[in-house]
């Protein structure tokens, strides 16, 4: 094959490689995010920190909750 016939193949290969690299990067971020959540869950389970109280009404909430379902109070993110 001459070089003008190979050029579209090179461009297609570069596009496929770029898409694969982006997919691998996103996959690694997803794995890291899930690993971090697993570590947080294990720590909170081991130290019994899975719940907290709403400062307004005192309802028991999950530690990851952002909004109290009883009174609608917006909570600060967990530490």
PDB file with one MODEL, atoms N, CA, C and O in Angstrom:
MODEL        1
ATOM      1  N   UNK A   1       0.842  -1.187   0.000  1.00  0.00           N
ATOM      2  CA  UNK A   1       0.000   0.000   0.000  1.00  0.00           C
ATOM      3  C   UNK A   1       0.879   1.241   0.000  1.00  0.00           C
ATOM      4  O   UNK A   1       1.947   1.274   0.612  1.00  0.00           O
ATOM      5  N   UNK A   2       0.413   2.230  -0.684  1.00  0.00           N
ATOM      6  CA  UNK A   2       1.159   3.474  -0.704  1.00  0.00           C
ATOM      7  C   UNK A   2       0.826   4.285   0.532  1.00  0.00           C
ATOM      8  O   UNK A   2      -0.105   3.959   1.268  1.00  0.00           O
ATOM      9  N   UNK A   3       1.591   5.344   0.759  1.00  0.00           N
ATOM     10  CA  UNK A   3       1.433   6.116   1.991  1.00  0.00           C
ATOM     11  C   UNK A   3       0.092   6.850   2.047  1.00  0.00           C
ATOM     12  O   UNK A   3      -0.445   7.041   3.138  1.00  0.00           O
ATOM     13  N   UNK A   4      -0.463   7.264   0.909  1.00  0.00           N
ATOM     14  CA  UNK A   4      -1.752   7.967   0.958  1.00  0.00           C
ATOM     15  C   UNK A   4      -2.886   7.026   1.342  1.00  0.00           C
ATOM     16  O   UNK A   4      -3.928   7.479   1.815  1.00  0.00           O
ATOM     17  N   UNK A   5      -2.700   5.719   1.147  1.00  0.00           N
ATOM     18  CA  UNK A   5      -3.713   4.756   1.572  1.00  0.00           C
ATOM     19  C   UNK A   5      -3.566   4.393   3.049  1.00  0.00           C
ATOM     20  O   UNK A   5      -4.534   3.990   3.694  1.00  0.00           O
ATOM     21  N   UNK A   6      -2.378   4.536   3.570  1.00  0.00           N
ATOM     22  CA  UNK A   6      -2.138   4.198   4.969  1.00  0.00           C
ATOM     23  C   UNK A   6      -2.523   5.329   5.920  1.00  0.00           C
ATOM     24  O   UNK A   6      -2.767   5.089   7.103  1.00  0.00           O
ATOM     25  N   UNK A   7      -2.578   6.528   5.423  1.00  0.00           N
ATOM     26  CA  UNK A   7      -2.853   7.686   6.294  1.00  0.00           C
ATOM     27  C   UNK A   7      -4.208   7.591   7.008  1.00  0.00           C
ATOM     28  O   UNK A   7      -4.247   7.848   8.211  1.00  0.00           O
ATOM     29  N   UNK A   8      -5.308   7.244   6.357  1.00  0.00           N
ATOM     30  CA  UNK A   8      -6.574   7.101   7.094  1.00  0.00           C
ATOM     31  C   UNK A   8      -6.505   6.017   8.167  1.00  0.00           C
ATOM     32  O   UNK A   8      -7.138   6.137   9.216  1.00  0.00           O
ATOM     33  N   UNK A   9      -5.742   4.965   7.908  1.00  0.00           N
ATOM     34  CA  UNK A   9      -5.588   3.913   8.915  1.00  0.00           C
ATOM     35  C   UNK A   9      -4.828   4.428  10.132  1.00  0.00           C
ATOM     36  O   UNK A   9      -5.151   4.076  11.266  1.00  0.00           O
ATOM     37  N   UNK A  10      -3.832   5.252   9.896  1.00  0.00           N
ATOM     38  CA  UNK A  10      -3.079   5.831  11.010  1.00  0.00           C
ATOM     39  C   UNK A  10      -3.955   6.765  11.835  1.00  0.00           C
ATOM     40  O   UNK A  10      -3.891   6.761  13.064  1.00  0.00           O
ATOM     41  N   UNK A  11      -4.765   7.560  11.161  1.00  0.00           N
ATOM     42  CA  UNK A  11      -5.677   8.467  11.872  1.00  0.00           C
ATOM     43  C   UNK A  11      -6.694   7.662  12.672  1.00  0.00           C
ATOM     44  O   UNK A  11      -6.968   7.985  13.828  1.00  0.00           O
ATOM     45  N   UNK A  12      -7.250   6.632  12.074  1.00  0.00           N
ATOM     46  CA  UNK A  12      -8.218   5.791  12.778  1.00  0.00           C
ATOM     47  C   UNK A  12      -7.568   5.099  13.974  1.00  0.00           C
ATOM     48  O   UNK A  12      -8.182   4.991  15.035  1.00  0.00           O
ATOM     49  N   UNK A  13      -6.341   4.634  13.812  1.00  0.00           N
ATOM     50  CA  UNK A  13      -5.637   3.988  14.919  1.00  0.00           C
ATOM     51  C   UNK A  13      -5.367   4.976  16.045  1.00  0.00           C
ATOM     52  O   UNK A  13      -5.461   4.619  17.220  1.00  0.00           O
ATOM     53  N   UNK A  14      -5.033   6.215  15.698  1.00  0.00           N
ATOM     54  CA  UNK A  14      -4.803   7.239  16.724  1.00  0.00           C
ATOM     55  C   UNK A  14      -6.094   7.561  17.468  1.00  0.00           C
ATOM     56  O   UNK A  14      -6.077   7.750  18.684  1.00  0.00           O
ATOM     57  N   UNK A  15      -7.205   7.623  16.755  1.00  0.00           N
ATOM     58  CA  UNK A  15      -8.497   7.896  17.402  1.00  0.00           C
ATOM     59  C   UNK A  15      -8.873   6.749  18.333  1.00  0.00           C
ATOM     60  O   UNK A  15      -9.318   6.981  19.458  1.00  0.00           O
ATOM     61  N   UNK A  16      -8.699   5.522  17.874  1.00  0.00           N
ATOM     62  CA  UNK A  16      -9.009   4.356  18.709  1.00  0.00           C
ATOM     63  C   UNK A  16      -8.120   4.342  19.945  1.00  0.00           C
ATOM     64  O   UNK A  16      -8.595   4.043  21.041  1.00  0.00           O
ATOM     65  N   UNK A  17      -6.842   4.661  19.787  1.00  0.00           N
ATOM     66  CA  UNK A  17      -5.927   4.691  20.930  1.00  0.00           C
ATOM     67  C   UNK A  17      -6.321   5.781  21.922  1.00  0.00           C
ATOM     68  O   UNK A  17      -6.247   5.574  23.134  1.00  0.00           O
ATOM     69  N   UNK A  18      -6.739   6.939  21.416  1.00  0.00           N
ATOM     70  CA  UNK A  18      -7.159   8.025  22.311  1.00  0.00           C
ATOM     71  C   UNK A  18      -8.423   7.646  23.073  1.00  0.00           C
ATOM     72  O   UNK A  18      -8.524   7.904  24.273  1.00  0.00           O
ATOM     73  N   UNK A  19      -9.382   7.040  22.391  1.00  0.00           N
ATOM     74  CA  UNK A  19     -10.619   6.610  23.060  1.00  0.00           C
ATOM     75  C   UNK A  19     -10.310   5.547  24.106  1.00  0.00           C
ATOM     76  O   UNK A  19     -10.887   5.565  25.194  1.00  0.00           O
ATOM     77  N   UNK A  20      -9.414   4.627  23.792  1.00  0.00           N
ATOM     78  CA  UNK A  20      -9.034   3.589  24.752  1.00  0.00           C
ATOM     79  C   UNK A  20      -8.331   4.195  25.959  1.00  0.00           C
ATOM     80  O   UNK A  20      -8.555   3.755  27.087  1.00  0.00           O
ATOM     81  N   UNK A  21      -7.484   5.200  25.740  1.00  0.00           N
ATOM     82  CA  UNK A  21      -6.789   5.846  26.856  1.00  0.00           C
ATOM     83  C   UNK A  21      -7.772   6.581  27.759  1.00  0.00           C
ATOM     84  O   UNK A  21      -7.659   6.517  28.983  1.00  0.00           O
ATOM     85  N   UNK A  22      -8.734   7.276  27.162  1.00  0.00           N
ATOM     86  CA  UNK A  22      -9.745   7.973  27.965  1.00  0.00           C
ATOM     87  C   UNK A  22     -10.587   6.966  28.739  1.00  0.00           C
ATOM     88  O   UNK A  22     -10.900   7.195  29.908  1.00  0.00           O
ATOM     89  N   UNK A  23     -10.952   5.873  28.117  1.00  0.00           N
ATOM     90  CA  UNK A  23     -11.719   4.833  28.802  1.00  0.00           C
ATOM     91  C   UNK A  23     -10.946   4.217  29.953  1.00  0.00           C
ATOM     92  O   UNK A  23     -11.513   3.960  31.015  1.00  0.00           O
ATOM     93  N   UNK A  24      -9.660   3.977  29.754  1.00  0.00           N
ATOM     94  CA  UNK A  24      -8.839   3.422  30.828  1.00  0.00           C
ATOM     95  C   UNK A  24      -8.707   4.411  31.977  1.00  0.00           C
ATOM     96  O   UNK A  24      -8.735   4.015  33.142  1.00  0.00           O
ATOM     97  N   UNK A  25      -8.564   5.691  31.660  1.00  0.00           N
ATOM     98  CA  UNK A  25      -8.463   6.712  32.706  1.00  0.00           C
ATOM     99  C   UNK A  25      -9.752   6.794  33.507  1.00  0.00           C
ATOM    100  O   UNK A  25      -9.721   6.831  34.737  1.00  0.00           O
ATOM    101  N   UNK A  26     -10.885   6.823  32.812  1.00  0.00           N
ATOM    102  CA  UNK A  26     -12.178   6.874  33.522  1.00  0.00           C
ATOM    103  C   UNK A  26     -12.406   5.615  34.341  1.00  0.00           C
ATOM    104  O   UNK A  26     -12.957   5.681  35.440  1.00  0.00           O
ATOM    105  N   UNK A  27     -11.993   4.483  33.822  1.00  0.00           N
ATOM    106  CA  UNK A  27     -12.115   3.239  34.566  1.00  0.00           C
ATOM    107  C   UNK A  27     -11.278   3.251  35.829  1.00  0.00           C
ATOM    108  O   UNK A  27     -11.723   2.780  36.876  1.00  0.00           O
ATOM    109  N   UNK A  28     -10.064   3.787  35.738  1.00  0.00           N
ATOM    110  CA  UNK A  28      -9.212   3.855  36.930  1.00  0.00           C
ATOM    111  C   UNK A  28      -9.789   4.823  37.954  1.00  0.00           C
ATOM    112  O   UNK A  28      -9.686   4.578  39.156  1.00  0.00           O
ATOM    113  N   UNK A  29     -10.395   5.921  37.502  1.00  0.00           N
ATOM    114  CA  UNK A  29     -11.038   6.842  38.444  1.00  0.00           C
ATOM    115  C   UNK A  29     -12.223   6.179  39.134  1.00  0.00           C
ATOM    116  O   UNK A  29     -12.436   6.375  40.331  1.00  0.00           O
ATOM    117  N   UNK A  30     -12.987   5.404  38.392  1.00  0.00           N
ATOM    118  CA  UNK A  30     -14.130   4.705  38.978  1.00  0.00           C
ATOM    119  C   UNK A  30     -13.674   3.693  40.017  1.00  0.00           C
ATOM    120  O   UNK A  30     -14.268   3.590  41.091  1.00  0.00           O
ATOM    121  N   UNK A  31     -12.625   2.950  39.704  1.00  0.00           N
ATOM    122  CA  UNK A  31     -12.100   1.971  40.661  1.00  0.00           C
ATOM    123  C   UNK A  31     -11.591   2.676  41.909  1.00  0.00           C
ATOM    124  O   UNK A  31     -11.845   2.215  43.022  1.00  0.00           O
ATOM    125  N   UNK A  32     -10.876   3.787  41.746  1.00  0.00           N
ATOM    126  CA  UNK A  32     -10.365   4.529  42.901  1.00  0.00           C
ATOM    127  C   UNK A  32     -11.511   5.082  43.741  1.00  0.00           C
ATOM    128  O   UNK A  32     -11.433   5.062  44.969  1.00  0.00           O
ATOM    129  N   UNK A  33     -12.576   5.578  43.105  1.00  0.00           N
ATOM    130  CA  UNK A  33     -13.717   6.124  43.838  1.00  0.00           C
ATOM    131  C   UNK A  33     -14.398   5.038  44.657  1.00  0.00           C
ATOM    132  O   UNK A  33     -14.738   5.251  45.821  1.00  0.00           O
ATOM    133  N   UNK A  34     -14.599   3.867  44.046  1.00  0.00           N
ATOM    134  CA  UNK A  34     -15.230   2.761  44.769  1.00  0.00           C
ATOM    135  C   UNK A  34     -14.339   2.269  45.906  1.00  0.00           C
ATOM    136  O   UNK A  34     -14.839   1.912  46.972  1.00  0.00           O
ATOM    137  N   UNK A  35     -13.037   2.248  45.691  1.00  0.00           N
ATOM    138  CA  UNK A  35     -12.125   1.825  46.757  1.00  0.00           C
ATOM    139  C   UNK A  35     -12.176   2.800  47.924  1.00  0.00           C
ATOM    140  O   UNK A  35     -12.164   2.380  49.081  1.00  0.00           O
ATOM    141  N   UNK A  36     -12.232   4.095  47.636  1.00  0.00           N
ATOM    142  CA  UNK A  36     -12.320   5.090  48.704  1.00  0.00           C
ATOM    143  C   UNK A  36     -13.618   4.937  49.476  1.00  0.00           C
ATOM    144  O   UNK A  36     -13.618   5.018  50.704  1.00  0.00           O
ATOM    145  N   UNK A  37     -14.724   4.719  48.779  1.00  0.00           N
ATOM    146  CA  UNK A  37     -16.000   4.512  49.471  1.00  0.00           C
ATOM    147  C   UNK A  37     -15.972   3.244  50.316  1.00  0.00           C
ATOM    148  O   UNK A  37     -16.551   3.216  51.403  1.00  0.00           O
ATOM    149  N   UNK A  38     -15.315   2.204  49.840  1.00  0.00           N
ATOM    150  CA  UNK A  38     -15.219   0.968  50.615  1.00  0.00           C
ATOM    151  C   UNK A  38     -14.400   1.187  51.879  1.00  0.00           C
ATOM    152  O   UNK A  38     -14.742   0.666  52.941  1.00  0.00           O
ATOM    153  N   UNK A  39     -13.318   1.958  51.770  1.00  0.00           N
ATOM    154  CA  UNK A  39     -12.495   2.251  52.945  1.00  0.00           C
ATOM    155  C   UNK A  39     -13.289   3.074  53.943  1.00  0.00           C
ATOM    156  O   UNK A  39     -13.251   2.790  55.140  1.00  0.00           O
ATOM    157  N   UNK A  40     -14.009   4.090  53.475  1.00  0.00           N
ATOM    158  CA  UNK A  40     -14.827   4.906  54.380  1.00  0.00           C
ATOM    159  C   UNK A  40     -15.906   4.068  55.058  1.00  0.00           C
ATOM    160  O   UNK A  40     -16.133   4.199  56.261  1.00  0.00           O
ATOM    161  N   UNK A  41     -16.570   3.207  54.289  1.00  0.00           N
ATOM    162  CA  UNK A  41     -17.613   2.363  54.857  1.00  0.00           C
ATOM    163  C   UNK A  41     -17.035   1.423  55.910  1.00  0.00           C
ATOM    164  O   UNK A  41     -17.629   1.241  56.973  1.00  0.00           O
ATOM    165  N   UNK A  42     -15.886   0.827  55.622  1.00  0.00           N
ATOM    166  CA  UNK A  42     -15.261  -0.091  56.577  1.00  0.00           C
ATOM    167  C   UNK A  42     -14.873   0.634  57.847  1.00  0.00           C
ATOM    168  O   UNK A  42     -15.089   0.123  58.946  1.00  0.00           O
ATOM    169  N   UNK A  43     -14.303   1.820  57.710  1.00  0.00           N
ATOM    170  CA  UNK A  43     -13.908   2.587  58.892  1.00  0.00           C
ATOM    171  C   UNK A  43     -15.130   2.972  59.722  1.00  0.00           C
ATOM    172  O   UNK A  43     -15.127   2.816  60.943  1.00  0.00           O
ATOM    173  N   UNK A  44     -16.164   3.469  59.068  1.00  0.00           N
ATOM    174  CA  UNK A  44     -17.355   3.897  59.809  1.00  0.00           C
ATOM    175  C   UNK A  44     -18.081   2.714  60.433  1.00  0.00           C
ATOM    176  O   UNK A  44     -18.654   2.841  61.515  1.00  0.00           O
ATOM    177  N   UNK A  45     -18.063   1.582  59.773  1.00  0.00           N
ATOM    178  CA  UNK A  45     -18.693   0.396  60.347  1.00  0.00           C
ATOM    179  C   UNK A  45     -17.897  -0.099  61.548  1.00  0.00           C
ATOM    180  O   UNK A  45     -18.474  -0.482  62.566  1.00  0.00           O
ATOM    181  N   UNK A  46     -16.582  -0.091  61.429  1.00  0.00           N
ATOM    182  CA  UNK A  46     -15.741  -0.581  62.521  1.00  0.00           C
ATOM    183  C   UNK A  46     -15.797   0.339  63.736  1.00  0.00           C
ATOM    184  O   UNK A  46     -15.643  -0.118  64.868  1.00  0.00           O
ATOM    185  N   UNK A  47     -16.017   1.628  63.509  1.00  0.00           N
ATOM    186  CA  UNK A  47     -16.048   2.584  64.625  1.00  0.00           C
ATOM    187  C   UNK A  47     -17.467   3.042  64.950  1.00  0.00           C
ATOM    188  O   UNK A  47     -17.655   4.000  65.700  1.00  0.00           O
ATOM    189  N   UNK A  48     -18.474   2.355  64.383  1.00  0.00           N
ATOM    190  CA  UNK A  48     -19.883   2.650  64.662  1.00  0.00           C
ATOM    191  C   UNK A  48     -20.249   4.100  64.349  1.00  0.00           C
ATOM    192  O   UNK A  48     -20.972   4.728  65.123  1.00  0.00           O
ATOM    193  N   UNK A  49     -19.770   4.638  63.241  1.00  0.00           N
ATOM    194  CA  UNK A  49     -20.073   6.011  62.830  1.00  0.00           C
ATOM    195  C   UNK A  49     -20.928   6.017  61.563  1.00  0.00           C
ATOM    196  O   UNK A  49     -20.689   6.833  60.672  1.00  0.00           O
ATOM    197  N   UNK A  50     -21.901   5.141  61.463  1.00  0.00           N
ATOM    198  CA  UNK A  50     -22.718   5.063  60.258  1.00  0.00           C
ATOM    199  C   UNK A  50     -23.903   6.009  60.300  1.00  0.00           C
ATOM    200  O   UNK A  50     -24.545   6.220  59.272  1.00  0.00           O
ATOM    201  N   UNK A  51     -24.216   6.588  61.458  1.00  0.00           N
ATOM    202  CA  UNK A  51     -25.362   7.483  61.591  1.00  0.00           C
ATOM    203  C   UNK A  51     -24.940   8.781  62.268  1.00  0.00           C
ATOM    204  O   UNK A  51     -23.935   8.837  62.977  1.00  0.00           O
ATOM    205  N   UNK A  52     -25.729   9.814  62.033  1.00  0.00           N
ATOM    206  CA  UNK A  52     -25.583  11.078  62.751  1.00  0.00           C
ATOM    207  C   UNK A  52     -26.970  11.665  62.959  1.00  0.00           C
ATOM    208  O   UNK A  52     -27.945  11.185  62.379  1.00  0.00           O
ATOM    209  N   UNK A  53     -27.061  12.684  63.769  1.00  0.00           N
ATOM    210  CA  UNK A  53     -28.350  13.294  64.107  1.00  0.00           C
ATOM    211  C   UNK A  53     -28.513  14.616  63.370  1.00  0.00           C
ATOM    212  O   UNK A  53     -27.545  15.341  63.139  1.00  0.00           O
ATOM    213  N   UNK A  54     -29.749  14.914  63.007  1.00  0.00           N
ATOM    214  CA  UNK A  54     -30.086  16.201  62.409  1.00  0.00           C
ATOM    215  C   UNK A  54     -29.992  17.261  63.506  1.00  0.00           C
ATOM    216  O   UNK A  54     -30.521  17.052  64.598  1.00  0.00           O
ATOM    217  N   UNK A  55     -29.329  18.399  63.243  1.00  0.00           N
ATOM    218  CA  UNK A  55     -29.211  19.425  64.275  1.00  0.00           C
ATOM    219  C   UNK A  55     -30.538  20.122  64.595  1.00  0.00           C
ATOM    220  O   UNK A  55     -30.682  20.689  65.678  1.00  0.00           O
ATOM    221  N   UNK A  56     -31.504  20.091  63.679  1.00  0.00           N
ATOM    222  CA  UNK A  56     -32.793  20.749  63.925  1.00  0.00           C
ATOM    223  C   UNK A  56     -33.780  19.858  64.671  1.00  0.00           C
ATOM    224  O   UNK A  56     -34.306  20.245  65.714  1.00  0.00           O
ATOM    225  N   UNK A  57     -34.032  18.665  64.137  1.00  0.00           N
ATOM    226  CA  UNK A  57     -35.093  17.832  64.717  1.00  0.00           C
ATOM    227  C   UNK A  57     -34.567  16.619  65.477  1.00  0.00           C
ATOM    228  O   UNK A  57     -35.330  15.970  66.193  1.00  0.00           O
ATOM    229  N   UNK A  58     -33.284  16.300  65.339  1.00  0.00           N
ATOM    230  CA  UNK A  58     -32.714  15.183  66.079  1.00  0.00           C
ATOM    231  C   UNK A  58     -32.970  13.821  65.466  1.00  0.00           C
ATOM    232  O   UNK A  58     -32.712  12.804  66.110  1.00  0.00           O
ATOM    233  N   UNK A  59     -33.470  13.772  64.241  1.00  0.00           N
ATOM    234  CA  UNK A  59     -33.730  12.502  63.576  1.00  0.00           C
ATOM    235  C   UNK A  59     -32.409  11.817  63.246  1.00  0.00           C
ATOM    236  O   UNK A  59     -31.441  12.472  62.861  1.00  0.00           O
ATOM    237  N   UNK A  60     -32.375  10.500  63.399  1.00  0.00           N
ATOM    238  CA  UNK A  60     -31.187   9.723  63.081  1.00  0.00           C
ATOM    239  C   UNK A  60     -31.087   9.567  61.564  1.00  0.00           C
ATOM    240  O   UNK A  60     -32.030   9.102  60.925  1.00  0.00           O
ATOM    241  N   UNK A  61     -29.940   9.957  60.982  1.00  0.00           N
ATOM    242  CA  UNK A  61     -29.733   9.934  59.538  1.00  0.00           C
ATOM    243  C   UNK A  61     -28.472   9.148  59.207  1.00  0.00           C
ATOM    244  O   UNK A  61     -27.595   8.963  60.051  1.00  0.00           O
ATOM    245  N   UNK A  62     -28.402   8.686  57.951  1.00  0.00           N
ATOM    246  CA  UNK A  62     -27.155   8.091  57.485  1.00  0.00           C
ATOM    247  C   UNK A  62     -26.078   9.160  57.466  1.00  0.00           C
ATOM    248  O   UNK A  62     -26.376  10.345  57.316  1.00  0.00           O
ATOM    249  N   UNK A  63     -24.838   8.750  57.616  1.00  0.00           N
ATOM    250  CA  UNK A  63     -23.748   9.714  57.673  1.00  0.00           C
ATOM    251  C   UNK A  63     -23.555  10.419  56.323  1.00  0.00           C
ATOM    252  O   UNK A  63     -23.050  11.542  56.290  1.00  0.00           O
ATOM    253  N   UNK A  64     -23.944   9.786  55.218  1.00  0.00           N
ATOM    254  CA  UNK A  64     -23.786  10.384  53.888  1.00  0.00           C
ATOM    255  C   UNK A  64     -24.949  11.282  53.490  1.00  0.00           C
ATOM    256  O   UNK A  64     -24.925  11.863  52.405  1.00  0.00           O
ATOM    257  N   UNK A  65     -25.957  11.411  54.330  1.00  0.00           N
ATOM    258  CA  UNK A  65     -27.150  12.188  53.981  1.00  0.00           C
ATOM    259  C   UNK A  65     -26.817  13.668  53.834  1.00  0.00           C
ATOM    260  O   UNK A  65     -26.013  14.212  54.590  1.00  0.00           O
ATOM    261  N   UNK A  66     -27.437  14.304  52.861  1.00  0.00           N
ATOM    262  CA  UNK A  66     -27.261  15.741  52.634  1.00  0.00           C
ATOM    263  C   UNK A  66     -28.493  16.531  53.048  1.00  0.00           C
ATOM    264  O   UNK A  66     -28.430  17.752  53.195  1.00  0.00           O
ATOM    265  N   UNK A  67     -29.621  15.835  53.238  1.00  0.00           N
ATOM    266  CA  UNK A  67     -30.887  16.491  53.522  1.00  0.00           C
ATOM    267  C   UNK A  67     -31.671  15.636  54.512  1.00  0.00           C
ATOM    268  O   UNK A  67     -31.784  14.422  54.347  1.00  0.00           O
ATOM    269  N   UNK A  68     -32.210  16.283  55.540  1.00  0.00           N
ATOM    270  CA  UNK A  68     -33.042  15.571  56.512  1.00  0.00           C
ATOM    271  C   UNK A  68     -34.418  15.349  55.894  1.00  0.00           C
ATOM    272  O   UNK A  68     -35.043  16.284  55.395  1.00  0.00           O
ATOM    273  N   UNK A  69     -34.880  14.107  55.933  1.00  0.00           N
ATOM    274  CA  UNK A  69     -36.176  13.793  55.338  1.00  0.00           C
ATOM    275  C   UNK A  69     -37.334  14.258  56.212  1.00  0.00           C
ATOM    276  O   UNK A  69     -38.448  14.429  55.716  1.00  0.00           O
ATOM    277  N   UNK A  70     -37.092  14.463  57.494  1.00  0.00           N
ATOM    278  CA  UNK A  70     -38.169  14.886  58.394  1.00  0.00           C
ATOM    279  C   UNK A  70     -38.441  16.378  58.302  1.00  0.00           C
ATOM    280  O   UNK A  70     -39.585  16.797  58.123  1.00  0.00           O
ATOM    281  N   UNK A  71     -37.381  17.186  58.428  1.00  0.00           N
ATOM    282  CA  UNK A  71     -37.592  18.634  58.498  1.00  0.00           C
ATOM    283  C   UNK A  71     -37.070  19.389  57.278  1.00  0.00           C
ATOM    284  O   UNK A  71     -37.368  20.574  57.127  1.00  0.00           O
ATOM    285  N   UNK A  72     -36.293  18.735  56.397  1.00  0.00           N
ATOM    286  CA  UNK A  72     -35.784  19.397  55.204  1.00  0.00           C
ATOM    287  C   UNK A  72     -34.516  20.196  55.422  1.00  0.00           C
ATOM    288  O   UNK A  72     -34.102  20.942  54.534  1.00  0.00           O
ATOM    289  N   UNK A  73     -33.883  20.059  56.588  1.00  0.00           N
ATOM    290  CA  UNK A  73     -32.653  20.792  56.886  1.00  0.00           C
ATOM    291  C   UNK A  73     -31.517  20.280  56.006  1.00  0.00           C
ATOM    292  O   UNK A  73     -31.304  19.073  55.891  1.00  0.00           O
ATOM    293  N   UNK A  74     -30.787  21.213  55.382  1.00  0.00           N
ATOM    294  CA  UNK A  74     -29.635  20.831  54.570  1.00  0.00           C
ATOM    295  C   UNK A  74     -28.434  20.662  55.492  1.00  0.00           C
ATOM    296  O   UNK A  74     -28.103  21.549  56.278  1.00  0.00           O
ATOM    297  N   UNK A  75     -27.790  19.504  55.377  1.00  0.00           N
ATOM    298  CA  UNK A  75     -26.679  19.167  56.254  1.00  0.00           C
ATOM    299  C   UNK A  75     -25.353  19.453  55.569  1.00  0.00           C
ATOM    300  O   UNK A  75     -25.247  19.412  54.343  1.00  0.00           O
ATOM    301  N   UNK A  76     -24.353  19.741  56.373  1.00  0.00           N
ATOM    302  CA  UNK A  76     -22.999  19.913  55.851  1.00  0.00           C
ATOM    303  C   UNK A  76     -22.479  18.545  55.416  1.00  0.00           C
ATOM    304  O   UNK A  76     -22.916  17.525  55.949  1.00  0.00           O
ATOM    305  N   UNK A  77     -21.551  18.507  54.455  1.00  0.00           N
ATOM    306  CA  UNK A  77     -20.999  17.217  54.049  1.00  0.00           C
ATOM    307  C   UNK A  77     -20.311  16.531  55.229  1.00  0.00           C
ATOM    308  O   UNK A  77     -19.812  17.202  56.132  1.00  0.00           O
ATOM    309  N   UNK A  78     -20.282  15.201  55.222  1.00  0.00           N
ATOM    310  CA  UNK A  78     -19.654  14.493  56.335  1.00  0.00           C
ATOM    311  C   UNK A  78     -18.157  14.768  56.390  1.00  0.00           C
ATOM    312  O   UNK A  78     -17.540  15.047  55.362  1.00  0.00           O
ATOM    313  N   UNK A  79     -17.576  14.694  57.566  1.00  0.00           N
ATOM    314  CA  UNK A  79     -16.130  14.966  57.688  1.00  0.00           C
ATOM    315  C   UNK A  79     -15.295  13.889  57.044  1.00  0.00           C
ATOM    316  O   UNK A  79     -14.066  13.968  57.060  1.00  0.00           O
TER     317      UNK A  79
ENDMDL
END
